[in-house]
Structures are given as C-alpha cells and as structure tokens.
C-alpha cells in the first residue's frame, strides 16, 4: 500500500513539474483556491511556447487593464517582450532564458515574494531593454540603476 502511495506522489510531482515547465502552474493555484504568488503570474511568460505567447499578446492587444494589477503587469511584459524580440521565436526563447526565468526564480525567493506588479514591470522592462538581443536600447537613466534581481551587485 505504501509503495502505491509513493508512486502516486511521484506521478503528481512529475505532473506539477511538467506544468511548471510549460508555464501552466497558475491554474493549479486557482483550482486549489490558494493565493497566487508573484512568480506564478509570470510563469507562463517564462516558460510558455513563443507561438502561444504571441497568440495571447495578439488577443490582448488594445484591451484595457487596471493599471497596477497582475493582469496589467503581465500584459505589459508580453508587449515589451514582443517589442524587443519581434515575432522571432529564437529571440523570444533567449529573452525568456536570460530575462524572464531569472525574474521568476528571484520572485520565488523570500526577498522578492511581496513584489508589486508595478515593480515587476519596471524591472522586467529594464531587463528586456538592456538585453543584447533587444531591438532597442534602454533609456540612459534606467541603464545606470542596479538590477535588484542580480545577486552580484554591490
């Protein structure tokens, strides 16, 4: 009996990891009625397929979002991602790996768990616009600010 419980627990863990890596963990939190942590709000953007993200961006184009909400923050980051990467799937994947996933991981830490949506947008825009693959450059004033997601800054 214990072996069967162990296999079921392993199977659940594998399914949860698969959902995480597909960028689909938010639904699990909502279905359980759990509070949704900040990192979950960008999980789909960090791990989602570029074509799915592009489709979502097109669906949301022009929609009004309550400023300061998580929906607004993720929508803003999606738009920023596509302004920096265009529709180039490889550039999107590179920006996901170099910018969005590190933000998601930092949000999982104790330091950034209580981050507000507006702070996430500010930092996400800074990271995306500063990336060498971005199609545009950040404003000079933003470039001088340290990135709080970096662990090496002084």
N, CA, C and O atoms as a GROMACS GRO file, in nm:
protein
  616
    1UNK      N    1   0.082  -0.120   0.000
    1UNK     CA    2   0.000   0.000   0.000
    1UNK      C    3   0.087   0.126   0.000
    1UNK      O    4   0.056   0.221  -0.072
    2UNK      N    5   0.194   0.129   0.079
    2UNK     CA    6   0.282   0.244   0.084
    2UNK      C    7   0.352   0.268  -0.048
    2UNK      O    8   0.375   0.383  -0.087
    3UNK      N    9   0.387   0.161  -0.118
    3UNK     CA   10   0.452   0.174  -0.249
    3UNK      C   11   0.358   0.241  -0.348
    3UNK      O   12   0.402   0.323  -0.429
    4UNK      N   13   0.230   0.208  -0.342
    4UNK     CA   14   0.133   0.269  -0.434
    4UNK      C   15   0.118   0.419  -0.404
    4UNK      O   16   0.111   0.500  -0.497
    5UNK      N   17   0.112   0.455  -0.276
    5UNK     CA   18   0.104   0.597  -0.239
    5UNK      C   19   0.228   0.671  -0.287
    5UNK      O   20   0.219   0.784  -0.336
    6UNK      N   21   0.344   0.607  -0.273
    6UNK     CA   22   0.469   0.668  -0.318
    6UNK      C   23   0.469   0.691  -0.468
    6UNK      O   24   0.514   0.796  -0.514
    7UNK      N   25   0.419   0.594  -0.545
    7UNK     CA   26   0.413   0.610  -0.692
    7UNK      C   27   0.315   0.721  -0.730
    7UNK      O   28   0.341   0.798  -0.823
    8UNK      N   29   0.203   0.729  -0.659
    8UNK     CA   30   0.106   0.836  -0.688
    8UNK      C   31   0.167   0.973  -0.657
    8UNK      O   32   0.149   1.068  -0.733
    9UNK      N   33   0.239   0.982  -0.546
    9UNK     CA   34   0.304   1.108  -0.511
    9UNK      C   35   0.410   1.145  -0.615
    9UNK      O   36   0.421   1.261  -0.654
   10UNK      N   37   0.487   1.046  -0.661
   10UNK     CA   38   0.586   1.072  -0.764
   10UNK      C   39   0.520   1.119  -0.893
   10UNK      O   40   0.568   1.212  -0.957
   11UNK      N   41   0.410   1.055  -0.929
   11UNK     CA   42   0.338   1.093  -1.051
   11UNK      C   43   0.285   1.236  -1.041
   11UNK      O   44   0.293   1.312  -1.138
   12UNK      N   45   0.230   1.272  -0.924
   12UNK     CA   46   0.181   1.409  -0.904
   12UNK      C   47   0.296   1.509  -0.916
   12UNK      O   48   0.280   1.616  -0.976
   13UNK      N   49   0.410   1.475  -0.858
   13UNK     CA   50   0.526   1.564  -0.864
   13UNK      C   51   0.571   1.583  -1.009
   13UNK      O   52   0.598   1.696  -1.050
   14UNK      N   53   0.578   1.476  -1.084
   14UNK     CA   54   0.617   1.486  -1.225
   14UNK      C   55   0.518   1.573  -1.302
   14UNK      O   56   0.560   1.656  -1.382
   15UNK      N   57   0.388   1.555  -1.277
   15UNK     CA   58   0.288   1.637  -1.345
   15UNK      C   59   0.302   1.785  -1.308
   15UNK      O   60   0.289   1.873  -1.394
   16UNK      N   61   0.329   1.812  -1.180
   16UNK     CA   62   0.348   1.952  -1.138
   16UNK      C   63   0.470   2.013  -1.204
   16UNK      O   64   0.467   2.129  -1.246
   17UNK      N   65   0.578   1.937  -1.214
   17UNK     CA   66   0.700   1.988  -1.278
   17UNK      C   67   0.674   2.014  -1.426
   17UNK      O   68   0.717   2.116  -1.480
   18UNK      N   69   0.602   1.923  -1.492
   18UNK     CA   70   0.569   1.943  -1.633
   18UNK      C   71   0.486   2.069  -1.652
   18UNK      O   72   0.509   2.145  -1.746
   19UNK      N   73   0.389   2.090  -1.565
   19UNK     CA   74   0.306   2.211  -1.574
   19UNK      C   75   0.391   2.336  -1.552
   19UNK      O   76   0.372   2.436  -1.621
   20UNK      N   77   0.483   2.331  -1.458
   20UNK     CA   78   0.573   2.443  -1.433
   20UNK      C   79   0.652   2.475  -1.558
   20UNK      O   80   0.660   2.591  -1.599
   21UNK      N   81   0.711   2.373  -1.620
   21UNK     CA   82   0.797   2.394  -1.736
   21UNK      C   83   0.718   2.431  -1.862
   21UNK      O   84   0.777   2.477  -1.960
   22UNK      N   85   0.589   2.411  -1.862
   22UNK     CA   86   0.504   2.456  -1.972
   22UNK      C   87   0.447   2.596  -1.945
   22UNK      O   88   0.384   2.656  -2.032
   23UNK      N   89   0.470   2.646  -1.825
   23UNK     CA   90   0.418   2.777  -1.791
   23UNK      C   91   0.270   2.774  -1.756
   23UNK      O   92   0.197   2.869  -1.784
   24UNK      N   93   0.226   2.666  -1.695
   24UNK     CA   94   0.083   2.649  -1.668
   24UNK      C   95   0.052   2.619  -1.522
   24UNK      O   96  -0.043   2.545  -1.493
   25UNK      N   97   0.128   2.673  -1.431
   25UNK     CA   98   0.105   2.643  -1.289
   25UNK      C   99  -0.006   2.727  -1.226
   25UNK      O  100  -0.061   2.688  -1.123
   26UNK      N  101  -0.039   2.839  -1.286
   26UNK     CA  102  -0.138   2.929  -1.225
   26UNK      C  103  -0.272   2.859  -1.202
   26UNK      O  104  -0.334   2.875  -1.098
   27UNK      N  105  -0.315   2.781  -1.300
   27UNK     CA  106  -0.443   2.712  -1.290
   27UNK      C  107  -0.448   2.622  -1.166
   27UNK      O  108  -0.552   2.616  -1.100
   28UNK      N  109  -0.338   2.554  -1.134
   28UNK     CA  110  -0.335   2.469  -1.016
   28UNK      C  111  -0.359   2.548  -0.888
   28UNK      O  112  -0.431   2.501  -0.800
   29UNK      N  113  -0.299   2.666  -0.877
   29UNK     CA  114  -0.320   2.750  -0.759
   29UNK      C  115  -0.465   2.795  -0.752
   29UNK      O  116  -0.526   2.793  -0.645
   30UNK      N  117  -0.519   2.837  -0.865
   30UNK     CA  118  -0.658   2.886  -0.869
   30UNK      C  119  -0.754   2.774  -0.834
   30UNK      O  120  -0.847   2.793  -0.755
   31UNK      N  121  -0.734   2.655  -0.892
   31UNK     CA  122  -0.824   2.542  -0.867
   31UNK      C  123  -0.821   2.498  -0.720
   31UNK      O  124  -0.923   2.453  -0.667
   32UNK      N  125  -0.706   2.511  -0.656
   32UNK     CA  126  -0.695   2.476  -0.514
   32UNK      C  127  -0.748   2.587  -0.424
   32UNK      O  128  -0.765   2.567  -0.303
   33UNK      N  129  -0.774   2.704  -0.482
   33UNK     CA  130  -0.818   2.817  -0.402
   33UNK      C  131  -0.705   2.880  -0.324
   33UNK      O  132  -0.728   2.952  -0.226
   34UNK      N  133  -0.582   2.854  -0.366
   34UNK     CA  134  -0.464   2.908  -0.297
   34UNK      C  135  -0.434   3.049  -0.345
   34UNK      O  136  -0.469   3.087  -0.457
   35UNK      N  137  -0.367   3.124  -0.260
   35UNK     CA  138  -0.318   3.255  -0.302
   35UNK      C  139  -0.215   3.233  -0.412
   35UNK      O  140  -0.136   3.138  -0.406
   36UNK      N  141  -0.215   3.319  -0.512
   36UNK     CA  142  -0.124   3.306  -0.625
   36UNK      C  143  -0.001   3.392  -0.600
   36UNK      O  144  -0.011   3.514  -0.598
   37UNK      N  145   0.116   3.328  -0.580
   37UNK     CA  146   0.239   3.405  -0.557
   37UNK      C  147   0.281   3.482  -0.682
   37UNK      O  148   0.241   3.448  -0.794
   38UNK      N  149   0.361   3.584  -0.663
   38UNK     CA  150   0.403   3.669  -0.775
   38UNK      C  151   0.473   3.591  -0.886
   38UNK      O  152   0.450   3.620  -1.004
   39UNK      N  153   0.557   3.493  -0.852
   39UNK     CA  154   0.630   3.419  -0.955
   39UNK      C  155   0.535   3.343  -1.047
   39UNK      O  156   0.565   3.324  -1.165
   40UNK      N  157   0.422   3.301  -0.993
   40UNK     CA  158   0.325   3.226  -1.074
   40UNK      C  159   0.266   3.316  -1.183
   40UNK      O  160   0.230   3.268  -1.290
   41UNK      N  161   0.255   3.445  -1.154
   41UNK     CA  162   0.197   3.537  -1.250
   41UNK      C  163   0.279   3.548  -1.378
   41UNK      O  164   0.224   3.578  -1.485
   42UNK      N  165   0.411   3.524  -1.370
   42UNK     CA  166   0.492   3.532  -1.492
   42UNK      C  167   0.543   3.395  -1.537
   42UNK      O  168   0.621   3.386  -1.632
   43UNK      N  169   0.499   3.288  -1.471
   43UNK     CA  170   0.544   3.154  -1.508
   43UNK      C  171   0.513   3.122  -1.654
   43UNK      O  172   0.598   3.067  -1.724
   44UNK      N  173   0.395   3.157  -1.700
   44UNK     CA  174   0.359   3.128  -1.841
   44UNK      C  175   0.445   3.208  -1.937
   44UNK      O  176   0.476   3.160  -2.046
   45UNK      N  177   0.484   3.328  -1.898
   45UNK     CA  178   0.569   3.410  -1.983
   45UNK      C  179   0.713   3.359  -1.983
   45UNK      O  180   0.784   3.370  -2.083
   46UNK      N  181   0.756   3.302  -1.871
   46UNK     CA  182   0.892   3.250  -1.860
   46UNK      C  183   0.909   3.119  -1.937
   46UNK      O  184   1.016   3.093  -1.992
   47UNK      N  185   0.806   3.037  -1.940
   47UNK     CA  186   0.821   2.902  -1.996
   47UNK      C  187   0.729   2.870  -2.112
   47UNK      O  188   0.743   2.765  -2.175
   48UNK      N  189   0.636   2.958  -2.142
   48UNK     CA  190   0.541   2.930  -2.248
   48UNK      C  191   0.606   2.926  -2.386
   48UNK      O  192   0.712   2.984  -2.408
   49UNK      N  193   0.542   2.857  -2.475
   49UNK     CA  194   0.588   2.850  -2.613
   49UNK      C  195   0.572   2.987  -2.678
   49UNK      O  196   0.468   3.052  -2.660
   50UNK      N  197   0.673   3.033  -2.752
   50UNK     CA  198   0.664   3.166  -2.814
   50UNK      C  199   0.539   3.186  -2.899
   50UNK      O  200   0.483   3.295  -2.901
   51UNK      N  201   0.494   3.083  -2.970
   51UNK     CA  202   0.373   3.099  -3.053
   51UNK      C  203   0.250   3.120  -2.966
   51UNK      O  204   0.161   3.198  -3.002
   52UNK      N  205   0.242   3.052  -2.850
   52UNK     CA  206   0.130   3.072  -2.759
   52UNK      C  207   0.133   3.211  -2.696
   52UNK      O  208   0.030   3.275  -2.679
   53UNK      N  209   0.254   3.256  -2.662
   53UNK     CA  210   0.268   3.389  -2.603
   53UNK      C  211   0.229   3.495  -2.706
   53UNK      O  212   0.160   3.591  -2.673
   54UNK      N  213   0.273   3.477  -2.830
   54UNK     CA  214   0.238   3.571  -2.937
   54UNK      C  215   0.087   3.573  -2.959
   54UNK      O  216   0.029   3.680  -2.976
   55UNK      N  217   0.024   3.456  -2.959
   55UNK     CA  218  -0.122   3.449  -2.976
   55UNK      C  219  -0.192   3.524  -2.864
   55UNK      O  220  -0.288   3.598  -2.888
   56UNK      N  221  -0.145   3.505  -2.742
   56UNK     CA  222  -0.205   3.574  -2.627
   56UNK      C  223  -0.184   3.724  -2.638
   56UNK      O  224  -0.274   3.803  -2.607
   57UNK      N  225  -0.066   3.765  -2.682
   57UNK     CA  226  -0.038   3.908  -2.699
   57UNK      C  227  -0.132   3.968  -2.802
   57UNK      O  228  -0.182   4.078  -2.782
   58UNK      N  229  -0.155   3.897  -2.911
   58UNK     CA  230  -0.247   3.947  -3.014
   58UNK      C  231  -0.389   3.956  -2.962
   58UNK      O  232  -0.461   4.051  -2.994
   59UNK      N  233  -0.431   3.858  -2.881
   59UNK     CA  234  -0.566   3.859  -2.823
   59UNK      C  235  -0.583   3.979  -2.730
   59UNK      O  236  -0.690   4.040  -2.726
   60UNK      N  237  -0.478   4.012  -2.657
   60UNK     CA  238  -0.487   4.118  -2.557
   60UNK      C  239  -0.460   4.257  -2.613
   60UNK      O  240  -0.482   4.357  -2.544
   61UNK      N  241  -0.412   4.264  -2.736
   61UNK     CA  242  -0.378   4.392  -2.795
   61UNK      C  243  -0.496   4.488  -2.787
   61UNK      O  244  -0.605   4.459  -2.835
   62UNK      N  245  -0.473   4.602  -2.725
   62UNK     CA  246  -0.576   4.704  -2.716
   62UNK      C  247  -0.670   4.688  -2.598
   62UNK      O  248  -0.751   4.778  -2.574
   63UNK      N  249  -0.664   4.578  -2.525
   63UNK     CA  250  -0.752   4.562  -2.410
   63UNK      C  251  -0.707   4.653  -2.297
   63UNK      O  252  -0.588   4.669  -2.273
   64UNK      N  253  -0.802   4.710  -2.230
   64UNK     CA  254  -0.770   4.796  -2.115
   64UNK      C  255  -0.754   4.709  -1.991
   64UNK      O  256  -0.838   4.624  -1.963
   65UNK      N  257  -0.647   4.731  -1.919
   65UNK     CA  258  -0.619   4.657  -1.797
   65UNK      C  259  -0.609   4.755  -1.681
   65UNK      O  260  -0.553   4.864  -1.696
   66UNK      N  261  -0.663   4.717  -1.565
   66UNK     CA  262  -0.648   4.806  -1.449
   66UNK      C  263  -0.500   4.822  -1.414
   66UNK      O  264  -0.434   4.726  -1.376
   67UNK      N  265  -0.450   4.945  -1.428
   67UNK     CA  266  -0.308   4.969  -1.403
   67UNK      C  267  -0.275   4.930  -1.259
   67UNK      O  268  -0.349   4.960  -1.166
   68UNK      N  269  -0.163   4.862  -1.244
   68UNK     CA  270  -0.120   4.816  -1.114
   68UNK      C  271  -0.165   4.674  -1.081
   68UNK      O  272  -0.127   4.621  -0.977
   69UNK      N  273  -0.246   4.613  -1.166
   69UNK     CA  274  -0.291   4.475  -1.143
   69UNK      C  275  -0.191   4.377  -1.204
   69UNK      O  276  -0.108   4.416  -1.285
   70UNK      N  277  -0.200   4.251  -1.164
   70UNK     CA  278  -0.112   4.150  -1.222
   70UNK      C  279  -0.143   4.128  -1.369
   70UNK      O  280  -0.052   4.102  -1.448
   71UNK      N  281  -0.268   4.137  -1.406
   71UNK     CA  282  -0.305   4.123  -1.548
   71UNK      C  283  -0.238   4.233  -1.630
   71UNK      O  284  -0.184   4.208  -1.738
   72UNK      N  285  -0.241   4.355  -1.578
   72UNK     CA  286  -0.174   4.467  -1.644
   72UNK      C  287  -0.024   4.442  -1.653
   72UNK      O  288   0.037   4.465  -1.757
   73UNK      N  289   0.036   4.395  -1.543
   73UNK     CA  290   0.181   4.373  -1.540
   73UNK      C  291   0.223   4.269  -1.644
   73UNK      O  292   0.316   4.292  -1.720
   74UNK      N  293   0.155   4.156  -1.646
   74UNK     CA  294   0.194   4.051  -1.742
   74UNK      C  295   0.166   4.094  -1.885
   74UNK      O  296   0.244   4.064  -1.975
   75UNK      N  297   0.057   4.164  -1.906
   75UNK     CA  298   0.025   4.215  -2.040
   75UNK      C  299   0.132   4.314  -2.086
   75UNK      O  300   0.174   4.312  -2.202
   76UNK      N  301   0.175   4.400  -1.996
   76UNK     CA  302   0.280   4.497  -2.027
   76UNK      C  303   0.410   4.426  -2.061
   76UNK      O  304   0.478   4.465  -2.157
   77UNK      N  305   0.446   4.323  -1.985
   77UNK     CA  306   0.569   4.250  -2.012
   77UNK      C  307   0.560   4.172  -2.144
   77UNK      O  308   0.660   4.161  -2.215
   78UNK      N  309   0.443   4.119  -2.175
   78UNK     CA  310   0.426   4.050  -2.305
   78UNK      C  311   0.450   4.148  -2.418
   78UNK      O  312   0.524   4.119  -2.512
   79UNK      N  313   0.388   4.264  -2.408
   79UNK     CA  314   0.407   4.366  -2.513
   79UNK      C  315   0.552   4.408  -2.523
   79UNK      O  316   0.605   4.426  -2.632
   80UNK      N  317   0.616   4.425  -2.410
   80UNK     CA  318   0.758   4.464  -2.407
   80UNK      C  319   0.844   4.354  -2.472
   80UNK      O  320   0.935   4.384  -2.549
   81UNK      N  321   0.814   4.230  -2.440
   81UNK     CA  322   0.888   4.118  -2.495
   81UNK      C  323   0.880   4.119  -2.648
   81UNK      O  324   0.981   4.099  -2.716
   82UNK      N  325   0.762   4.142  -2.702
   82UNK     CA  326   0.746   4.141  -2.846
   82UNK      C  327   0.798   4.268  -2.913
   82UNK      O  328   0.836   4.264  -3.030
   83UNK      N  329   0.800   4.378  -2.841
   83UNK     CA  330   0.863   4.498  -2.897
   83UNK      C  331   1.014   4.478  -2.905
   83UNK      O  332   1.079   4.532  -2.994
   84UNK      N  333   1.069   4.401  -2.811
   84UNK     CA  334   1.213   4.376  -2.810
   84UNK      C  335   1.255   4.260  -2.899
   84UNK      O  336   1.366   4.260  -2.952
   85UNK      N  337   1.167   4.161  -2.917
   85UNK     CA  338   1.204   4.040  -2.991
   85UNK      C  339   1.135   4.028  -3.126
   85UNK      O  340   1.175   3.947  -3.209
   86UNK      N  341   1.030   4.108  -3.147
   86UNK     CA  342   0.950   4.086  -3.267
   86UNK      C  343   0.882   3.950  -3.256
   86UNK      O  344   0.852   3.905  -3.145
   87UNK      N  345   0.857   3.887  -3.366
   87UNK     CA  346   0.793   3.755  -3.366
   87UNK      C  347   0.897   3.644  -3.382
   87UNK      O  348   0.861   3.531  -3.415
   88UNK      N  349   1.023   3.675  -3.360
   88UNK     CA  350   1.130   3.577  -3.376
   88UNK      C  351   1.132   3.483  -3.256
   88UNK      O  352   1.168   3.523  -3.145
   89UNK      N  353   1.094   3.357  -3.280
   89UNK     CA  354   1.081   3.260  -3.171
   89UNK      C  355   1.212   3.238  -3.097
   89UNK      O  356   1.213   3.225  -2.974
   90UNK      N  357   1.324   3.233  -3.168
   90UNK     CA  358   1.451   3.208  -3.102
   90UNK      C  359   1.491   3.326  -3.013
   90UNK      O  360   1.545   3.307  -2.904
   91UNK      N  361   1.465   3.448  -3.059
   91UNK     CA  362   1.495   3.566  -2.976
   91UNK      C  363   1.406   3.567  -2.853
   91UNK      O  364   1.450   3.601  -2.743
   92UNK      N  365   1.280   3.529  -2.870
   92UNK     CA  366   1.188   3.521  -2.755
   92UNK      C  367   1.241   3.419  -2.655
   92UNK      O  368   1.244   3.447  -2.535
   93UNK      N  369   1.281   3.302  -2.702
   93UNK     CA  370   1.336   3.200  -2.611
   93UNK      C  371   1.461   3.251  -2.539
   93UNK      O  372   1.479   3.225  -2.420
   94UNK      N  373   1.546   3.323  -2.611
   94UNK     CA  374   1.667   3.378  -2.550
   94UNK      C  375   1.630   3.478  -2.441
   94UNK      O  376   1.689   3.476  -2.333
   95UNK      N  377   1.534   3.566  -2.469
   95UNK     CA  378   1.491   3.664  -2.369
   95UNK      C  379   1.423   3.595  -2.251
   95UNK      O  380   1.437   3.639  -2.137
   96UNK      N  381   1.349   3.488  -2.278
   96UNK     CA  382   1.290   3.411  -2.168
   96UNK      C  383   1.400   3.356  -2.077
   96UNK      O  384   1.395   3.372  -1.955
   97UNK      N  385   1.500   3.292  -2.138
   97UNK     CA  386   1.609   3.231  -2.059
   97UNK      C  387   1.690   3.336  -1.983
   97UNK      O  388   1.723   3.316  -1.866
   98UNK      N  389   1.721   3.446  -2.048
   98UNK     CA  390   1.811   3.544  -1.989
   98UNK      C  391   1.742   3.648  -1.901
   98UNK      O  392   1.805   3.703  -1.810
   99UNK      N  393   1.615   3.675  -1.925
   99UNK     CA  394   1.547   3.783  -1.852
   99UNK      C  395   1.429   3.735  -1.766
   99UNK      O  396   1.424   3.764  -1.647
  100UNK      N  397   1.336   3.663  -1.827
  100UNK     CA  398   1.212   3.630  -1.758
  100UNK      C  399   1.231   3.518  -1.655
  100UNK      O  400   1.183   3.529  -1.542
  101UNK      N  401   1.300   3.411  -1.693
  101UNK     CA  402   1.320   3.300  -1.598
  101UNK      C  403   1.399   3.345  -1.475
  101UNK      O  404   1.361   3.308  -1.364
  102UNK      N  405   1.507   3.423  -1.490
  102UNK     CA  406   1.575   3.471  -1.368
  102UNK      C  407   1.484   3.557  -1.279
  102UNK      O  408   1.494   3.553  -1.157
  103UNK      N  409   1.395   3.635  -1.341
  103UNK     CA  410   1.299   3.714  -1.261
  103UNK      C  411   1.205   3.620  -1.186
  103UNK      O  412   1.178   3.639  -1.068
  104UNK      N  413   1.155   3.519  -1.256
  104UNK     CA  414   1.065   3.422  -1.193
  104UNK      C  415   1.135   3.355  -1.074
  104UNK      O  416   1.077   3.343  -0.966
  105UNK      N  417   1.258   3.313  -1.094
  105UNK     CA  418   1.333   3.247  -0.987
  105UNK      C  419   1.356   3.340  -0.869
  105UNK      O  420   1.346   3.299  -0.753
  106UNK      N  421   1.387   3.465  -0.897
  106UNK     CA  422   1.408   3.563  -0.789
  106UNK      C  423   1.279   3.587  -0.712
  106UNK      O  424   1.280   3.606  -0.591
  107UNK      N  425   1.166   3.588  -0.784
  107UNK     CA  426   1.038   3.607  -0.717
  107UNK      C  427   1.004   3.492  -0.624
  107UNK      O  428   0.924   3.508  -0.531
  108UNK      N  429   1.063   3.376  -0.648
  108UNK     CA  430   1.041   3.262  -0.559
  108UNK      C  431   1.115   3.278  -0.427
  108UNK      O  432   1.082   3.212  -0.329
  109UNK      N  433   1.215   3.366  -0.425
  109UNK     CA  434   1.294   3.385  -0.303
  109UNK      C  435   1.216   3.468  -0.202
  109UNK      O  436   1.120   3.536  -0.237
  110UNK      N  437   1.257   3.461  -0.079
  110UNK     CA  438   1.192   3.538   0.028
  110UNK      C  439   1.200   3.688   0.002
  110UNK      O  440   1.107   3.762   0.036
  111UNK      N  441   1.310   3.734  -0.057
  111UNK     CA  442   1.334   3.876  -0.076
  111UNK      C  443   1.230   3.942  -0.164
  111UNK      O  444   1.188   4.055  -0.138
  112UNK      N  445   1.188   3.872  -0.270
  112UNK     CA  446   1.101   3.934  -0.369
  112UNK      C  447   0.959   3.880  -0.371
  112UNK      O  448   0.883   3.913  -0.462
  113UNK      N  449   0.919   3.800  -0.273
  113UNK     CA  450   0.787   3.739  -0.277
  113UNK      C  451   0.674   3.841  -0.274
  113UNK      O  452   0.567   3.816  -0.330
  114UNK      N  453   0.696   3.951  -0.210
  114UNK     CA  454   0.588   4.050  -0.194
  114UNK      C  455   0.598   4.164  -0.295
  114UNK      O  456   0.543   4.272  -0.273
  115UNK      N  457   0.666   4.140  -0.405
  115UNK     CA  458   0.683   4.242  -0.507
  115UNK      C  459   0.546   4.283  -0.566
  115UNK      O  460   0.459   4.199  -0.586
  116UNK      N  461   0.531   4.411  -0.591
  116UNK     CA  462   0.409   4.463  -0.651
  116UNK      C  463   0.417   4.453  -0.803
  116UNK      O  464   0.527   4.452  -0.859
  117UNK      N  465   0.303   4.447  -0.870
  117UNK     CA  466   0.304   4.439  -1.016
  117UNK      C  467   0.382   4.551  -1.084
  117UNK      O  468   0.453   4.527  -1.181
  118UNK      N  469   0.370   4.673  -1.034
  118UNK     CA  470   0.439   4.786  -1.095
  118UNK      C  471   0.591   4.770  -1.083
  118UNK      O  472   0.664   4.809  -1.174
  119UNK      N  473   0.638   4.712  -0.972
  119UNK     CA  474   0.782   4.687  -0.955
  119UNK      C  475   0.829   4.581  -1.054
  119UNK      O  476   0.938   4.592  -1.111
  120UNK      N  477   0.748   4.479  -1.074
  120UNK     CA  478   0.782   4.374  -1.170
  120UNK      C  479   0.794   4.432  -1.311
  120UNK      O  480   0.886   4.397  -1.385
  121UNK      N  481   0.702   4.519  -1.348
  121UNK     CA  482   0.706   4.582  -1.480
  121UNK      C  483   0.832   4.665  -1.495
  121UNK      O  484   0.902   4.655  -1.596
  122UNK      N  485   0.863   4.746  -1.396
  122UNK     CA  486   0.982   4.831  -1.402
  122UNK      C  487   1.107   4.746  -1.422
  122UNK      O  488   1.189   4.775  -1.510
  123UNK      N  489   1.121   4.642  -1.343
  123UNK     CA  490   1.240   4.557  -1.352
  123UNK      C  491   1.241   4.474  -1.480
  123UNK      O  492   1.346   4.452  -1.540
  124UNK      N  493   1.122   4.426  -1.520
  124UNK     CA  494   1.114   4.347  -1.643
  124UNK      C  495   1.150   4.429  -1.765
  124UNK      O  496   1.223   4.383  -1.853
  125UNK      N  497   1.099   4.551  -1.771
  125UNK     CA  498   1.131   4.640  -1.882
  125UNK      C  499   1.281   4.671  -1.884
  125UNK      O  500   1.344   4.669  -1.990
  126UNK      N  501   1.337   4.698  -1.768
  126UNK     CA  502   1.480   4.725  -1.758
  126UNK      C  503   1.561   4.607  -1.812
  126UNK      O  504   1.651   4.624  -1.893
  127UNK      N  505   1.528   4.488  -1.766
  127UNK     CA  506   1.600   4.368  -1.812
  127UNK      C  507   1.584   4.345  -1.961
  127UNK      O  508   1.682   4.321  -2.031
  128UNK      N  509   1.462   4.353  -2.010
  128UNK     CA  510   1.439   4.325  -2.152
  128UNK      C  511   1.507   4.428  -2.241
  128UNK      O  512   1.571   4.392  -2.340
  129UNK      N  513   1.495   4.555  -2.208
  129UNK     CA  514   1.555   4.658  -2.293
  129UNK      C  515   1.707   4.659  -2.285
  129UNK      O  516   1.773   4.706  -2.378
  130UNK      N  517   1.763   4.609  -2.176
  130UNK     CA  518   1.908   4.606  -2.161
  130UNK      C  519   1.972   4.484  -2.226
  130UNK      O  520   2.094   4.478  -2.240
  131UNK      N  521   1.893   4.389  -2.266
  131UNK     CA  522   1.946   4.264  -2.321
  131UNK      C  523   2.007   4.289  -2.459
  131UNK      O  524   1.950   4.365  -2.538
  132UNK      N  525   2.121   4.227  -2.489
  132UNK     CA  526   2.186   4.248  -2.619
  132UNK      C  527   2.102   4.206  -2.740
  132UNK      O  528   2.124   4.256  -2.850
  133UNK      N  529   2.005   4.117  -2.721
  133UNK     CA  530   1.920   4.075  -2.832
  133UNK      C  531   1.798   4.166  -2.852
  133UNK      O  532   1.724   4.150  -2.948
  134UNK      N  533   1.780   4.262  -2.762
  134UNK     CA  534   1.666   4.353  -2.775
  134UNK      C  535   1.686   4.442  -2.896
  134UNK      O  536   1.799   4.479  -2.929
  135UNK      N  537   1.578   4.475  -2.962
  135UNK     CA  538   1.585   4.557  -3.082
  135UNK      C  539   1.596   4.706  -3.052
  135UNK      O  540   1.603   4.788  -3.143
  136UNK      N  541   1.598   4.741  -2.923
  136UNK     CA  542   1.613   4.882  -2.887
  136UNK      C  543   1.693   4.893  -2.759
  136UNK      O  544   1.716   4.793  -2.690
  137UNK      N  545   1.735   5.013  -2.728
  137UNK     CA  546   1.820   5.035  -2.611
  137UNK      C  547   1.739   5.097  -2.499
  137UNK      O  548   1.641   5.166  -2.523
  138UNK      N  549   1.780   5.071  -2.374
  138UNK     CA  550   1.711   5.133  -2.261
  138UNK      C  551   1.744   5.281  -2.253
  138UNK      O  552   1.843   5.327  -2.310
  139UNK      N  553   1.661   5.354  -2.182
  139UNK     CA  554   1.691   5.495  -2.155
  139UNK      C  555   1.817   5.502  -2.070
  139UNK      O  556   1.842   5.413  -1.989
  140UNK      N  557   1.896   5.607  -2.088
  140UNK     CA  558   2.020   5.620  -2.011
  140UNK      C  559   1.995   5.616  -1.861
  140UNK      O  560   2.073   5.556  -1.788
  141UNK      N  561   1.888   5.681  -1.815
  141UNK     CA  562   1.862   5.687  -1.672
  141UNK      C  563   1.836   5.547  -1.616
  141UNK      O  564   1.878   5.518  -1.503
  142UNK      N  565   1.770   5.460  -1.690
  142UNK     CA  566   1.743   5.324  -1.643
  142UNK      C  567   1.868   5.238  -1.645
  142UNK      O  568   1.884   5.148  -1.562
  143UNK      N  569   1.957   5.264  -1.738
  143UNK     CA  570   2.074   5.180  -1.756
  143UNK      C  571   2.167   5.188  -1.634
  143UNK      O  572   2.238   5.091  -1.605
  144UNK      N  573   2.168   5.300  -1.564
  144UNK     CA  574   2.257   5.317  -1.451
  144UNK      C  575   2.206   5.251  -1.323
  144UNK      O  576   2.282   5.236  -1.227
  145UNK      N  577   2.080   5.212  -1.319
  145UNK     CA  578   2.025   5.153  -1.199
  145UNK      C  579   2.068   5.008  -1.186
  145UNK      O  580   2.068   4.934  -1.284
  146UNK      N  581   2.106   4.966  -1.065
  146UNK     CA  582   2.139   4.824  -1.047
  146UNK      C  583   2.013   4.739  -1.058
  146UNK      O  584   1.904   4.783  -1.021
  147UNK      N  585   2.028   4.619  -1.108
  147UNK     CA  586   1.918   4.526  -1.120
  147UNK      C  587   1.908   4.449  -0.988
  147UNK      O  588   1.999   4.374  -0.955
  148UNK      N  589   1.799   4.467  -0.913
  148UNK     CA  590   1.788   4.400  -0.783
  148UNK      C  591   1.776   4.249  -0.794
  148UNK      O  592   1.790   4.179  -0.694
  149UNK      N  593   1.750   4.197  -0.914
  149UNK     CA  594   1.745   4.052  -0.931
  149UNK      C  595   1.885   3.993  -0.944
  149UNK      O  596   1.902   3.872  -0.929
  150UNK      N  597   1.984   4.077  -0.970
  150UNK     CA  598   2.122   4.028  -0.980
  150UNK      C  599   2.173   4.000  -0.840
  150UNK      O  600   2.147   4.076  -0.747
  151UNK      N  601   2.244   3.891  -0.825
  151UNK     CA  602   2.295   3.856  -0.692
  151UNK      C  603   2.435   3.912  -0.670
  151UNK      O  604   2.484   3.913  -0.557
  152UNK      N  605   2.501   3.960  -0.777
  152UNK     CA  606   2.640   4.005  -0.765
  152UNK      C  607   2.654   4.156  -0.742
  152UNK      O  608   2.764   4.203  -0.718
  153UNK      N  609   2.543   4.234  -0.749
  153UNK     CA  610   2.563   4.379  -0.739
  153UNK      C  611   2.602   4.418  -0.596
  153UNK      O  612   2.572   4.349  -0.499
  154UNK      N  613   2.670   4.531  -0.589
  154UNK     CA  614   2.726   4.575  -0.459
  154UNK      C  615   2.627   4.656  -0.380
  154UNK      O  616   2.658   4.700  -0.269
   0.00000   0.00000   0.00000
